Amino acid sequence: MSSKYKFDDREGVYFVTSTVVDWIDVFTRDIYRDILLDSFRFCQKNQNLQLHAWVLMPNHFHLICSFINNANPGMVIKISKVLRQ
């Protein structure tokens, strides 16, 4: 992740874009698309990721996302860590 952009506000709503190295069209293959979508589902279920909107292109994706506040305030999950998974 770039050191220029940080996810500091746990209650913020973010627009995120991620691209594939060399803009290779990997998401045109079902297996790679499914891996990414499974990752989104995992993060929604286990990391409190809330997807408001998303679009998957052949070589990149865009998300508008936020994070649901934890019921356990002592539990801190770094937003950048969730998005790396």
N, C-alpha and C positions, 0 to 999 in steps of 0.2 A: 504494500500500500504506500502511496506517496506520503512523504512527510509533510507535504504542503496542506493536505486536507485531513482533518481529524474529526472523528465522531465524538464530540464531547458531551452533548446534551442527551441524556438517556431518554428524555421525553420528547425529543425532536422528531420531525418527519424528514426523511432524507430521500433525495433523488440520487440513485446509484447507477453507474454504467460500468460494465466490465467487458473487456474485449479479449479475443483470442490472439495469441502471439502470431504475428505475420498475417493477421486477418484471414486465417484459414477457415473455410466453411465447415466447422465440425458439427454444428447443431442441425445440419441437414440429415445426419444419421440418427436414426431412432435411438440407438443405444446411448449415445452421448447426450442427446436431449433428455432421455429418461434419467440419466445419472444426475443431471443438473436439477431437474424437477423433483427427484427424490431428495436431493440435498435441501431444496427449498422447504419441502414438507417436513423433513427432519428438524430443520431450524424453527419452523412454525410450532411444532409439537414440543420440542425439547429446549429451545433457546429463546422462546417468547417473541420470535419474529412475527411481525404482522405485515402482510403484503397488502397494500391498498390498490396497487396496479402494477402490472409488469408486461413486458413484451420481449419475446425471444426472436432474435434475428439469426440469420445463418452463422454469423461470426461474432456476435455480441448480444448482450441483453441490457435492459433498463429496468430498474425497480423504483417504485415509490414505496418506502417502507418506514416502519417505526417499530418500537419495542414495547410490549405490554409490561407495565410495572409488575414486578414480582410480589407475590404475597409475602415472601420472606425478605424484609428490607436488608438483612445482613448479607444476603447473597448478591454479589456483584458480578455481572457478566459484562465483559468489555464488548462493545458493539463491533469494533473492528475484528475481534477474534471470531465472533459469530459469522461475519461475512467472509472471513478467510476459509471457513470450514466448508 
